[in-house]
Amino acid sequence: MRRETSPEEEALEELRRLKGREPPRRKKRPPWVRYIAAVLLAAACIGGAELTACRFFAPALYEELMEPVRETAGRALEAAVGAGTAAAGKAGETAAALTLRVRELREAIGDWMEEAAAPPPEAEPLTEADSALAQPEIAPPKDILDPLISDIILREGQEVLTGGGVDIVYFNQTDELRAEQRYGSDPLATHGCGPTAMAMAVSSLTGETVDPADMAAFCVDQGYWCRGHGSYLSIVQGVAESWGLDCESLSPESLEADEIYRRLAGGDVAVALMAKGHFTKGGHFILLRGTTLSGEILAADPASRDRSLIPWDLPLILEELSPSRHDGAPLWVLSKPAE
């Protein structure tokens, strides 16, 4: 005859059975999942804004920080591909899905790195990809150069442009002298029209001769250099302020011809950002330095002596101004501060 068990005995028996069971094990994630998590965690910890600033202001430190992230990303992707290959031996459909996911992951990591590495869009940069951009398709004929209107003379060993409202201390960025000089990591000869034009303006209006190489170094230090693209448009107002010059932006849409004639004839100098046309195939800074008796405009082109000696029609210059409207572009008037 079976003995009836009490509720207390049944509870003790159930407890014994539960104690004899092993606790459920947590599912172990594949190694490649942990690698990917480590990459994303590293990216989050570094922070997009801080990483961008680091790349822009301290490239060496940026590379040092990014190297382990890139290495880990590579390992993660290799592990993911390995996992996909192993899965292919068991189930073709599963392997195909995993391969697609790995491809998406690779693109996502690449997009994130490209976005994080992009320089901040604080100002529209001047585009000067190569030396050809600073040269027009056809050189101006030399038979129209008239030394009675404008000429380049040597004054104490320095070239000076005459004939305008103010004599311009002239520098040419393409001279052999500039071949080894740099604008940041770019050649001054191909990317340095900004600092060269500003060196001419400062040297002519302040009496302090500033060489383009020295101006380029100053502009890099102040953040006006845009790697591979020339200069940020903030270079004009920034340099003018640093040397105590008044800087006024003129709107081409509302500009009266009499105003620009009056300013140039009175000894002011205009910095003009030119688009594709007679002065450039891309983007280019030049100076407007005076007028002629017949109402034409004299320029100082940091990439061409010939174009610096030719009188230009004002409507043509205004037509070929850049469409950029950042930081006062495309036309600034520089003048000595009123005493």
Rosetta silent file (secondary structure, phi, psi, omega in degrees, C-alpha in Angstrom):
SEQUENCE: MRRETSPEEEALEELRRLKGREPPRRKKRPPWVRYIAAVLLAAACIGGAELTACRFFAPALYEELMEPVRETAGRALEAAVGAGTAAAGKAGETAAALTLRVRELREAIGDWMEEAAAPPPEAEPLTEADSALAQPEIAPPKDILDPLISDIILREGQEVLTGGGVDIVYFNQTDELRAEQRYGSDPLATHGCGPTAMAMAVSSLTGETVDPADMAAFCVDQGYWCRGHGSYLSIVQGVAESWGLDCESLSPESLEADEIYRRLAGGDVAVALMAKGHFTKGGHFILLRGTTLSGEILAADPASRDRSLIPWDLPLILEELSPSRHDGAPLWVLSKPAE
SCORE:     score description
SCORE:     0.000 S_00000001
   1 L     0.000  127.105 -176.323    0.000    0.000    0.000 S_00000001
   2 L   -74.621  130.938 -179.624    1.518    3.369   -1.127 S_00000001
   3 L   -80.607  134.076  178.642    2.114    5.783    1.676 S_00000001
   4 L   -74.782  138.217 -179.983    0.664    9.200    1.153 S_00000001
   5 L   -97.472  145.833 -179.960    3.208   12.005    1.236 S_00000001
   6 L   -80.290  161.514  176.958    2.623   15.205    3.042 S_00000001
   7 H   -58.274  -34.659  179.435    2.847   18.606    1.310 S_00000001
   8 H   -64.728  -38.680  179.996    6.082   19.297    3.201 S_00000001
   9 H   -68.572  -39.744  178.524    7.664   16.154    1.816 S_00000001
  10 H   -62.140  -40.567  179.407    6.567   16.989   -1.727 S_00000001
  11 H   -63.783  -40.909  178.151    8.145   20.443   -1.447 S_00000001
  12 H   -64.525  -39.440  179.804   11.431   18.943   -0.228 S_00000001
  13 H   -64.191  -42.195  178.561   11.448   16.471   -3.113 S_00000001
  14 H   -63.158  -39.083  178.590   10.885   19.253   -5.664 S_00000001
  15 H   -62.521  -39.905  177.722   13.706   21.272   -4.117 S_00000001
  16 H   -62.056  -41.971 -179.608   16.093   18.308   -4.485 S_00000001
  17 H   -63.549  -42.264  179.830   15.223   17.992   -8.166 S_00000001
  18 H   -64.332  -39.545  178.993   15.821   21.716   -8.794 S_00000001
  19 H   -65.160  -29.907 -178.795   19.186   21.630   -7.028 S_00000001
  20 H   -75.742  -13.383  179.694   20.301   18.751   -9.235 S_00000001
  21 L   -82.975  146.098  174.151   19.753   20.766  -12.408 S_00000001
  22 L   -83.559  139.530  178.834   22.573   22.823  -14.002 S_00000001
  23 L   -63.414  146.159 -178.919   21.754   26.498  -14.507 S_00000001
  24 L   -64.046  137.351 -179.829   21.108   27.419  -18.136 S_00000001
  25 L   -86.820  140.714  177.056   24.163   28.693  -19.935 S_00000001
  26 L   -72.247  141.197 -179.134   24.108   32.024  -21.704 S_00000001
  27 L   -65.693  124.417 -177.807   24.523   31.759  -25.430 S_00000001
  28 L   -81.518  124.842 -179.301   28.091   32.657  -26.321 S_00000001
  29 L   -75.389  147.805  177.977   28.344   35.223  -29.109 S_00000001
  30 L   -61.549  153.080 -178.724   30.731   34.566  -31.998 S_00000001
  31 H   -57.512  -38.385 -176.335   34.101   36.364  -31.765 S_00000001
  32 H   -65.332  -28.347  176.501   33.384   38.561  -34.791 S_00000001
  33 H   -66.379  -41.696  179.387   30.308   39.986  -33.076 S_00000001
  34 H   -66.200  -36.370  177.358   32.443   41.021  -30.111 S_00000001
  35 H   -62.496  -46.189 -179.193   35.017   42.609  -32.483 S_00000001
  36 H   -61.931  -42.124  177.886   32.317   44.652  -34.235 S_00000001
  37 H   -60.916  -37.953  179.277   30.928   45.773  -30.895 S_00000001
  38 H   -65.239  -39.552  179.073   34.432   46.863  -29.876 S_00000001
  39 H   -63.124  -48.712 -179.329   34.810   48.923  -33.075 S_00000001
  40 H   -64.272  -37.957  177.706   31.486   50.677  -32.606 S_00000001
  41 H   -63.856  -41.532  178.917   32.219   51.273  -28.930 S_00000001
  42 H   -63.490  -40.987  178.911   35.596   52.821  -29.810 S_00000001
  43 H   -62.756  -42.642 -179.910   33.937   55.056  -32.384 S_00000001
  44 H   -65.746  -38.706 -178.291   31.330   56.195  -29.868 S_00000001
  45 H   -68.239  -38.533 -179.316   33.951   56.871  -27.201 S_00000001
  46 H   -66.749  -43.071  176.468   36.112   58.946  -29.525 S_00000001
  47 L    86.846  129.894 -176.998   33.138   61.081  -30.576 S_00000001
  48 H   -60.719  -46.379 -176.689   32.504   62.511  -34.037 S_00000001
  49 H   -65.027  -45.338 -179.472   33.085   66.172  -33.165 S_00000001
  50 H   -64.820  -39.449 -179.405   36.280   65.550  -31.214 S_00000001
  51 H   -65.088  -42.175  178.888   37.627   63.243  -33.934 S_00000001
  52 H   -62.538  -45.139  178.958   36.928   65.825  -36.640 S_00000001
  53 H   -62.712  -40.307  179.892   38.631   68.564  -34.672 S_00000001
  54 H   -63.004  -42.786 -179.186   41.601   66.284  -33.985 S_00000001
  55 H   -64.886  -37.170 -175.522   42.009   65.459  -37.681 S_00000001
  56 H   -75.437  -41.613 -173.657   41.826   69.132  -38.667 S_00000001
  57 H   -99.840  -21.931 -178.769   44.121   70.613  -36.044 S_00000001
  58 L  -140.831   74.917 -176.094   46.397   67.658  -35.121 S_00000001
  59 H   -55.991  -38.901 -178.560   46.700   65.234  -38.071 S_00000001
  60 H   -63.736  -44.313  178.440   49.472   63.173  -36.428 S_00000001
  61 H   -65.193  -38.229  178.071   47.394   62.585  -33.283 S_00000001
  62 H   -58.769  -46.763  179.574   44.361   61.756  -35.424 S_00000001
  63 H   -62.731  -38.063  179.447   46.277   59.040  -37.270 S_00000001
  64 H   -64.266  -38.614  179.773   47.553   57.640  -33.967 S_00000001
  65 H   -72.048  -38.818 -174.123   43.997   57.428  -32.604 S_00000001
  66 H   -78.148  -23.455 -175.651   42.486   55.968  -35.768 S_00000001
  67 H   -56.535  -51.898  179.738   45.111   53.266  -36.378 S_00000001
  68 H   -64.268  -30.786  178.715   43.822   50.818  -33.708 S_00000001
  69 H   -67.274  -44.006  178.223   40.230   51.479  -34.779 S_00000001
  70 H   -63.559  -41.277 -179.629   41.031   50.681  -38.406 S_00000001
  71 H   -62.526  -43.886 -179.814   42.996   47.584  -37.352 S_00000001
  72 H   -66.221  -38.965  178.112   40.141   46.327  -35.197 S_00000001
  73 H   -61.311  -41.116  178.547   37.640   47.034  -37.982 S_00000001
  74 H   -62.440  -43.840  178.225   39.759   44.975  -40.369 S_00000001
  75 H   -62.777  -39.598 -178.799   39.901   42.075  -37.940 S_00000001
  76 H   -62.325  -43.636 -179.125   36.172   42.307  -37.396 S_00000001
  77 H   -68.205  -39.361  177.452   35.456   42.164  -41.098 S_00000001
  78 H   -62.701  -42.192  178.736   37.881   39.292  -41.652 S_00000001
  79 H   -64.735  -37.766  179.865   36.282   37.382  -38.793 S_00000001
  80 H   -64.598  -42.091  178.260   32.844   38.124  -40.197 S_00000001
  81 H   -63.726  -40.606  177.297   33.872   36.794  -43.616 S_00000001
  82 H   -61.401  -41.409  179.344   35.333   33.700  -41.950 S_00000001
  83 H   -64.847  -38.597  178.974   32.115   33.139  -40.062 S_00000001
  84 H   -65.126  -37.670  179.087   30.159   33.507  -43.286 S_00000001
  85 H   -65.550  -41.931  178.980   32.367   30.931  -45.041 S_00000001
  86 H   -63.447  -40.362 -178.949   31.898   28.417  -42.233 S_00000001
  87 H   -66.418  -29.166 -178.753   28.165   28.947  -42.302 S_00000001
  88 H   -61.982  -31.901  178.621   28.136   28.320  -46.067 S_00000001
  89 H   -68.079  -21.705 -177.255   29.170   24.724  -45.464 S_00000001
  90 H   -99.002  -42.182 -177.744   26.069   24.165  -43.351 S_00000001
  91 L  -150.982  117.412 -176.428   23.410   26.203  -45.067 S_00000001
  92 H   -62.340  -42.480 -178.882   23.766   28.136  -48.342 S_00000001
  93 H   -64.239  -39.698  178.699   20.947   30.539  -47.677 S_00000001
  94 H   -64.164  -41.416  179.591   22.339   31.450  -44.258 S_00000001
  95 H   -63.702  -41.886  179.863   25.798   32.068  -45.745 S_00000001
  96 H   -62.912  -42.755  178.786   24.375   34.338  -48.445 S_00000001
  97 H   -63.413  -40.647 -179.808   22.488   36.388  -45.880 S_00000001
  98 H   -66.909  -40.120  178.207   25.592   36.677  -43.706 S_00000001
  99 H   -61.856  -40.905  177.461   27.741   37.759  -46.660 S_00000001
 100 H   -62.999  -40.611  179.718   25.227   40.479  -47.493 S_00000001
 101 H   -65.613  -38.527  177.967   25.271   41.654  -43.882 S_00000001
 102 H   -63.493  -40.936  179.104   29.089   41.767  -43.893 S_00000001
 103 H   -63.497  -43.187  177.818   29.025   43.882  -47.052 S_00000001
 104 H   -62.625  -39.141  179.767   26.539   46.281  -45.469 S_00000001
 105 H   -65.049  -41.769  179.328   28.694   46.437  -42.355 S_00000001
 106 H   -60.901  -44.826  179.968   31.820   47.215  -44.401 S_00000001
 107 H   -65.404  -39.790 -179.461   30.020   50.064  -46.204 S_00000001
 108 H   -63.915  -43.277  179.085   28.610   51.429  -42.941 S_00000001
 109 H   -66.046  -40.550  178.396   32.042   51.501  -41.284 S_00000001
 110 H   -63.275  -43.063  178.750   33.567   53.115  -44.383 S_00000001
 111 H   -62.739  -41.343 -179.474   30.838   55.786  -44.503 S_00000001
 112 H   -63.414  -43.870 -179.244   31.299   56.513  -40.804 S_00000001
 113 H   -64.958  -40.165 -179.398   35.075   56.900  -41.155 S_00000001
 114 H   -65.704  -41.454  179.795   34.695   59.144  -44.217 S_00000001
 115 H   -66.604  -41.515 -178.452   32.135   61.352  -42.473 S_00000001
 116 H   -68.273  -28.292 -176.333   34.200   61.572  -39.283 S_00000001
 117 H   -87.414   -8.281 -177.336   37.338   62.463  -41.252 S_00000001
 118 L   -69.992  140.237  178.110   35.745   65.278  -43.286 S_00000001
 119 L   -68.942  154.659 -177.800   36.924   68.822  -42.448 S_00000001
 120 L   -67.301  136.788 -178.418   34.328   71.125  -40.876 S_00000001
 121 L   -81.594   55.814 -175.561   32.263   73.104  -43.415 S_00000001
 122 L   -75.268  -24.412  177.558   32.944   76.422  -41.669 S_00000001
 123 L  -158.866  152.149 -179.757   33.492   78.287  -44.943 S_00000001
 124 L   -73.268  123.119 -177.433   33.428   77.533  -48.638 S_00000001
 125 E   -81.419  153.122  171.435   37.008   76.895  -49.769 S_00000001
 126 L   -74.040  132.593 -177.888   38.610   78.277  -52.867 S_00000001
 127 L   -95.875  116.639  176.431   39.182   75.422  -55.316 S_00000001
 128 L  -138.697   86.499 -173.191   42.700   75.282  -56.798 S_00000001
 129 L   -81.612  -29.503  178.745   43.477   71.673  -57.651 S_00000001
 130 L  -154.452  172.474 -173.875   46.477   72.249  -59.898 S_00000001
 131 H   -63.833  -25.310 -178.355   48.610   74.954  -61.443 S_00000001
 132 H   -65.821  -24.579 -177.502   46.559   74.978  -64.661 S_00000001
 133 H   -64.934  -26.189 -178.190   43.581   76.415  -62.780 S_00000001
 134 H   -86.126    3.405 -177.055   45.383   79.720  -62.331 S_00000001
 135 L  -120.138  135.929  176.759   45.944   80.080  -66.081 S_00000001
 136 L   -74.201  169.346  179.864   43.359   81.030  -68.757 S_00000001
 137 L   -62.389  -40.746 -176.767   42.928   79.030  -71.949 S_00000001
 138 L  -124.614  127.238  178.570   44.615   81.740  -74.081 S_00000001
 139 L   -69.682  145.205 -179.701   47.394   84.034  -72.858 S_00000001
 140 L   -67.357  142.708  178.572   46.744   87.767  -73.478 S_00000001
 141 L   -65.025  134.854 -176.425   48.585   89.251  -76.476 S_00000001
 142 H   -75.271  -14.075 -177.534   51.674   91.186  -75.377 S_00000001
 143 H   -74.762   -7.817  178.587   51.218   93.869  -78.019 S_00000001
 144 H   -96.054   -0.230  177.554   48.421   95.437  -75.947 S_00000001
 145 L   -76.360  129.273 -177.478   50.718   96.005  -72.964 S_00000001
 146 L  -125.292  109.347 -178.914   51.456   99.710  -72.608 S_00000001
 147 L   -64.117  -17.767  177.020   54.190  100.726  -70.128 S_00000001
 148 L   -73.621  -23.527  177.938   52.790  104.243  -70.128 S_00000001
 149 L   -89.602  -47.585 -179.697   49.615  102.876  -68.518 S_00000001
 150 L  -154.153  146.464 -178.475   51.165  100.277  -66.238 S_00000001
 151 E  -152.130  162.135  172.869   54.583   98.742  -65.788 S_00000001
 152 E  -109.618  120.550  179.885   56.617   96.520  -63.486 S_00000001
 153 E  -120.122  162.044  174.527   59.737   98.203  -62.177 S_00000001
 154 E   -96.691  127.665  178.614   62.418   97.193  -59.703 S_00000001
 155 E  -130.427  109.218 -175.364   62.542   99.278  -56.548 S_00000001
 156 L    53.975   42.401  176.998   65.254   98.342  -54.066 S_00000001
 157 L    79.829    2.206 -178.257   65.349   94.867  -55.577 S_00000001
 158 E  -115.605  133.518  177.046   61.568   94.351  -55.308 S_00000001
 159 E   -67.801  137.002 -179.716   59.131   94.274  -58.245 S_00000001
 160 E  -134.752  132.934  175.079   56.502   97.005  -58.075 S_00000001
 161 E   -88.289  127.583 -178.919   53.410   97.497  -60.273 S_00000001
 162 E  -109.891  168.547  172.645   52.883  101.133  -61.249 S_00000001
 163 L   102.165  -13.464 -178.595   50.027  103.067  -62.810 S_00000001
 164 L   -95.130 -169.126  178.072   47.228  102.380  -60.333 S_00000001
 165 L   -67.280  -24.199  175.731   45.821  104.325  -57.452 S_00000001
 166 L  -145.363  140.207  175.947   48.632  102.885  -55.330 S_00000001
 167 L   -66.505  136.085 -175.073   51.881  101.204  -56.352 S_00000001
 168 E  -107.781  123.126  170.409   51.618   97.480  -55.655 S_00000001
 169 E   -67.414  116.376 -169.282   54.478   95.418  -54.252 S_00000001
 170 L  -101.371  132.867  172.272   54.234   92.500  -56.682 S_00000001
 171 L  -126.517  143.873  177.364   54.762   88.804  -55.951 S_00000001
 172 L  -119.518  120.007 -175.767   54.225   85.918  -58.367 S_00000001
 173 L   -69.126  -17.869 -176.394   53.328   82.544  -56.872 S_00000001
 174 L   -95.091   -0.087 -179.376   54.527   80.647  -59.968 S_00000001
 175 L   -61.735  155.009  177.478   58.108   81.981  -59.959 S_00000001
 176 H   -58.577  -30.265  178.291   60.948   79.497  -59.679 S_00000001
 177 H   -57.500  -29.874 -176.356   61.703   81.105  -56.326 S_00000001
 178 H   -92.386    0.159 -171.978   58.430   79.614  -55.011 S_00000001
 179 L   -56.318  -38.372 -176.974   58.991   76.093  -56.386 S_00000001
 180 L  -100.046   -1.045 -178.591   59.982   74.596  -53.019 S_00000001
 181 L   -82.980  148.532 -172.947   57.814   76.815  -50.831 S_00000001
 182 E  -119.700  150.870  168.368   54.721   75.319  -49.228 S_00000001
 183 E  -114.509   94.859 -168.155   51.265   76.434  -48.222 S_00000001
 184 L    65.768 -123.267  176.322   50.649   73.911  -45.468 S_00000001
 185 L   -98.824    4.135 -178.577   51.299   70.617  -47.223 S_00000001
 186 E  -101.979  154.497  176.149   50.436   72.046  -50.674 S_00000001
 187 E   -67.304  135.720  176.845   52.765   73.818  -53.119 S_00000001
 188 H   -63.049  -33.674 -176.464   52.537   77.588  -52.848 S_00000001
 189 H   -64.483  -28.444 -176.018   52.853   77.796  -56.644 S_00000001
 190 H  -108.729  -21.975 -175.084   49.584   75.908  -57.241 S_00000001
 191 H  -124.483    4.715 -169.878   47.490   76.578  -54.148 S_00000001
 192 L  -106.706   28.132  178.970   48.834   79.865  -52.780 S_00000001
 193 H   -66.336  -31.545  179.186   47.035   82.643  -54.680 S_00000001
 194 H   -61.705  -60.670  178.802   45.236   83.603  -51.444 S_00000001
 195 H   -63.965  -29.985  178.887   48.299   84.280  -49.285 S_00000001
 196 H   -69.074  -44.302  177.471   50.201   85.723  -52.270 S_00000001
 197 H   -62.959  -41.275 -179.382   47.432   88.229  -53.053 S_00000001
 198 H   -70.620  -30.972  175.010   47.143   89.157  -49.379 S_00000001
 199 H   -64.451  -39.133  177.145   50.943   89.550  -49.131 S_00000001
 200 H   -64.983  -44.429 -177.813   50.756   92.054  -52.006 S_00000001
 201 H   -64.478  -47.414 -178.964   47.883   93.951  -50.383 S_00000001
 202 H   -63.849  -44.987 -178.313   49.487   94.114  -46.937 S_00000001
 203 H   -64.424  -32.083 -176.297   52.917   95.062  -48.299 S_00000001
 204 H   -83.923  -31.872 -174.581   51.436   97.831  -50.460 S_00000001
 205 H   -95.970  -22.486 -176.610   49.039   99.389  -47.933 S_00000001
 206 H  -106.542  -18.018 -175.578   51.019   99.110  -44.689 S_00000001
 207 L    83.885   -5.428  176.058   54.614   99.653  -45.809 S_00000001
 208 L   -96.703  112.158 -179.292   55.611   96.363  -44.133 S_00000001
 209 L   -74.653  119.461 -179.456   56.879   93.960  -46.789 S_00000001
 210 L  -117.339  115.586 -179.551   55.473   90.494  -46.101 S_00000001
 211 L   -68.978  146.087  179.159   56.781   87.664  -48.291 S_00000001
 212 H   -55.532  -35.661  178.758   54.151   85.178  -49.594 S_00000001
 213 H   -64.696  -39.349  177.376   55.888   82.283  -47.814 S_00000001
 214 H   -68.980  -38.714  177.567   55.635   84.144  -44.502 S_00000001
 215 H   -66.166  -38.224  178.278   52.014   85.045  -45.208 S_00000001
 216 H   -62.157  -44.096  178.934   51.279   81.395  -46.074 S_00000001
 217 H   -62.033  -40.010  177.815   52.739   80.231  -42.755 S_00000001
 218 H   -62.820  -43.274 -178.317   50.629   82.842  -40.933 S_00000001
 219 H   -66.429  -36.588  175.624   47.476   81.713  -42.754 S_00000001
 220 H   -63.385  -45.264 -179.153   48.097   78.060  -41.882 S_00000001
 221 H   -62.742  -33.797 -177.828   48.562   79.010  -38.232 S_00000001
 222 H   -88.847   -3.445  177.199   45.323   81.038  -38.254 S_00000001
 223 L    86.280   19.798  179.309   43.285   78.300  -39.933 S_00000001
 224 L   -89.902  -12.321  179.769   42.763   79.966  -43.342 S_00000001
 225 E   -83.801  133.421  175.557   44.457   77.134  -45.266 S_00000001
 226 E  -113.648  111.710 -173.893   42.193   74.380  -46.645 S_00000001
 227 L   -50.621  122.446  175.602   44.208   71.223  -47.361 S_00000001
 228 L    77.844   -2.349 -175.106   44.284   70.497  -51.092 S_00000001
 229 L  -131.496    9.259  179.330   41.870   73.326  -51.953 S_00000001
 230 E    93.888 -121.152 -172.779   43.684   76.618  -51.419 S_00000001
 231 E  -127.519  145.701  166.752   42.232   79.033  -48.862 S_00000001
 232 E   -68.435  149.010 -175.484   39.057   79.472  -46.882 S_00000001
 233 L   -68.752  -14.404  177.013   37.344   82.708  -47.901 S_00000001
 234 L   -68.972   -5.827 -178.525   37.767   84.039  -44.370 S_00000001
 235 H   -60.204  -37.520 -173.271   41.432   84.701  -45.282 S_00000001
 236 H   -67.763  -54.766 -179.132   40.677   88.217  -46.592 S_00000001
 237 H   -65.432  -36.327 -178.887   38.899   89.637  -43.554 S_00000001
 238 H   -66.332  -46.086  179.787   41.201   87.745  -41.169 S_00000001
 239 H   -67.257  -42.401  179.464   44.462   89.001  -42.678 S_00000001
 240 H   -57.943  -44.772 -179.930   43.118   92.568  -43.021 S_00000001
 241 H   -64.611  -40.109 -177.866   42.187   92.640  -39.335 S_00000001
 242 H   -64.713  -30.147 -179.806   45.559   91.216  -38.277 S_00000001
 243 L  -103.824   14.312  173.345   47.433   94.017  -40.118 S_00000001
 244 L    72.864   25.778  178.872   45.086   96.803  -39.077 S_00000001
 245 L   -97.161  144.829  172.726   43.446   97.362  -42.470 S_00000001
 246 E   -75.744  138.492 -178.153   39.819   98.327  -42.963 S_00000001
 247 E  -132.181  120.900 -179.315   37.928   95.661  -44.924 S_00000001
 248 E  -124.695  130.024  177.727   34.540   96.265  -46.547 S_00000001
 249 E   -86.639  133.343  177.915   32.578   93.711  -48.561 S_00000001
 250 L  -111.051  131.155  179.002   30.887   95.010  -51.734 S_00000001
 251 L   -82.668  121.623  179.723   27.877   93.231  -53.214 S_00000001
 252 L   -62.123  -28.799 -177.125   28.260   92.777  -56.998 S_00000001
 253 L   -68.449  -31.719 -177.630   24.466   92.831  -57.376 S_00000001
 254 L  -113.925   12.318 -175.537   24.145   96.355  -55.960 S_00000001
 255 L   -76.353  128.476  174.228   27.581   97.728  -56.873 S_00000001
 256 L   -91.284  137.184 -178.849   27.640  101.046  -58.699 S_00000001
 257 H   -57.843  -39.229 -179.508   30.472  101.493  -61.205 S_00000001
 258 H   -60.789  -33.137 -178.498   31.183  104.957  -59.839 S_00000001
 259 H   -66.102  -47.764 -178.486   31.751  103.477  -56.368 S_00000001
 260 H   -68.705  -37.310  177.259   34.468  101.025  -57.424 S_00000001
 261 H   -61.874  -45.065 -177.713   36.139  103.674  -59.649 S_00000001
 262 H   -63.786  -43.480 -177.670   36.159  106.156  -56.775 S_00000001
 263 H   -66.461  -42.885 -177.866   37.559  103.655  -54.267 S_00000001
 264 H   -71.594  -39.425  179.216   40.347  102.416  -56.564 S_00000001
 265 H   -67.678  -24.791 -178.998   41.314  105.890  -57.759 S_00000001
 266 L   -85.712    3.223  176.168   41.528  107.008  -54.137 S_00000001
 267 L   101.710    3.461  174.243   44.215  104.490  -53.230 S_00000001
 268 L   -80.596  161.874  178.679   42.112  101.590  -51.939 S_00000001
 269 E  -125.376  134.357  178.562   42.782   98.041  -53.128 S_00000001
 270 E  -105.634  138.247  172.562   40.075   95.471  -53.875 S_00000001
 271 E  -100.206  124.120 -177.099   40.480   91.719  -53.451 S_00000001
 272 E  -118.468  131.575  175.021   38.408   89.866  -56.054 S_00000001
 273 E   -96.117  112.260 -173.902   37.582   86.159  -56.053 S_00000001
 274 E   -97.842  145.619  173.060   37.363   85.143  -59.705 S_00000001
 275 L  -100.898 -170.749 -176.288   35.572   82.170  -61.246 S_00000001
 276 L   -56.939  131.826 -179.700   36.287   80.472  -64.587 S_00000001
 277 L   167.360 -135.786 -176.347   37.141   82.984  -67.282 S_00000001
 278 L   -74.092  -22.694 -175.335   40.043   85.166  -68.333 S_00000001
 279 L  -101.531  -19.135 -172.860   41.920   84.830  -65.031 S_00000001
 280 L  -163.381  159.666  171.256   41.407   81.181  -64.082 S_00000001
 281 L   -96.805   -6.647 -177.193   39.919   77.814  -64.949 S_00000001
 282 L  -137.329  -97.334  177.672   38.703   77.312  -61.397 S_00000001
 283 L  -135.875  142.640 -170.871   38.928   79.790  -58.507 S_00000001
 284 E  -159.653  133.740  173.970   41.512   82.534  -58.063 S_00000001
 285 E   -90.096  132.380  171.936   42.238   85.585  -55.884 S_00000001
 286 E  -133.614  169.792  172.909   43.465   88.749  -57.631 S_00000001
 287 E  -109.375  143.973  167.994   43.780   92.411  -56.638 S_00000001
 288 E  -104.371  124.806 -164.420   42.086   95.372  -58.352 S_00000001
 289 E  -124.095    0.533 -179.526   44.534   98.252  -57.962 S_00000001
 290 E   165.528 -177.372 -179.646   43.435  101.267  -59.955 S_00000001
 291 E  -130.839  163.793  175.643   41.763  102.729  -63.050 S_00000001
 292 L  -105.420  169.683  179.031   42.850  104.237  -66.350 S_00000001
 293 L   -63.988  -24.665  179.771   41.796  107.548  -67.912 S_00000001
 294 L   -90.232    5.597  174.536   39.546  105.583  -70.280 S_00000001
 295 L    89.503   14.966  177.323   37.701  103.925  -67.374 S_00000001
 296 L   -92.053  167.903 -175.785   39.329  100.500  -67.379 S_00000001
 297 E  -107.369  137.774  174.375   40.482   98.566  -64.327 S_00000001
 298 E   -99.767  140.803 -176.865   44.066   97.597  -63.477 S_00000001
 299 E  -120.727  166.263  169.858   44.671   94.271  -61.725 S_00000001
 300 E  -131.380  104.167 -175.959   47.474   92.520  -59.883 S_00000001
 301 E   -97.581  118.316 -178.589   47.337   88.802  -60.647 S_00000001
 302 L   -68.765   -2.677  178.921   49.575   86.651  -58.389 S_00000001
 303 L  -116.523    0.510 -176.852   49.877   84.071  -61.182 S_00000001
 304 E  -156.804  122.747  173.982   50.583   86.282  -64.234 S_00000001
 305 H   -71.707  -39.785 -179.251   52.633   89.398  -64.895 S_00000001
 306 H   -59.504  -47.408 -179.448   50.998   89.893  -68.297 S_00000001
 307 H   -67.607  -19.478  177.714   47.486   89.925  -66.839 S_00000001
 308 H   -80.350  -12.165 -178.075   48.749   92.351  -64.215 S_00000001
 309 H  -106.622   -8.616 -176.538   49.718   94.852  -66.904 S_00000001
 310 L   -89.948  134.550  170.542   46.570   94.702  -69.058 S_00000001
 311 E   -72.952  139.533 -175.776   43.676   97.163  -68.531 S_00000001
 312 E  -121.564  144.162  174.882   40.382   95.292  -68.000 S_00000001
 313 L   -72.292  133.590  179.658   36.766   96.302  -68.594 S_00000001
 314 H   -59.914  -43.096  178.762   34.886   96.492  -65.302 S_00000001
 315 H   -57.429  -36.655  178.977   31.766   94.671  -66.662 S_00000001
 316 H   -65.788  -43.319  179.417   33.978   91.708  -67.641 S_00000001
 317 H   -63.285  -44.799  179.999   35.524   91.519  -64.168 S_00000001
 318 H   -64.285  -35.621  179.276   32.126   91.740  -62.478 S_00000001
 319 H   -66.950  -32.739 -175.890   30.739   89.054  -64.798 S_00000001
 320 L   -96.539    8.255  174.406   33.558   86.651  -63.932 S_00000001
 321 E   -64.496  150.165  179.429   33.392   87.119  -60.157 S_00000001
 322 L   -64.033  147.019  174.778   32.783   83.942  -58.172 S_00000001
 323 L   -76.446   -4.022 -178.719   29.163   83.155  -57.197 S_00000001
 324 L   -62.654  142.754  178.830   30.373   82.434  -53.637 S_00000001
 325 L  -131.973   34.855  177.410   28.814   84.569  -50.924 S_00000001
 326 L   -97.392  141.589  171.717   30.702   83.358  -47.838 S_00000001
 327 L    52.415   38.253  176.809   32.706   85.655  -45.560 S_00000001
 328 L    88.370   -3.442 -178.869   32.119   88.730  -47.720 S_00000001
 329 L   -63.236  154.514    9.028   32.998   87.078  -51.065 S_00000001
 330 L  -104.991    9.872 -173.648   33.508   87.722  -53.875 S_00000001
 331 E  -140.383  121.412  178.254   34.673   91.358  -53.569 S_00000001
 332 E  -123.298  143.028  174.855   36.366   93.095  -50.651 S_00000001
 333 E  -110.259  124.442  179.005   37.825   96.633  -50.514 S_00000001
 334 E  -105.265  139.269  179.998   40.895   97.119  -48.324 S_00000001
 335 E  -148.403  157.917  174.747   42.000  100.548  -47.147 S_00000001
 336 L   -69.087  141.409  179.409   44.282  102.144  -44.639 S_00000001
 337 L   -63.534  143.066  179.928   42.449  103.029  -41.421 S_00000001
 338 L   -64.529  135.583 -178.645   41.436  106.667  -41.178 S_00000001
 339 L   -82.407    0.000    0.000   43.834  108.703  -39.057 S_00000001
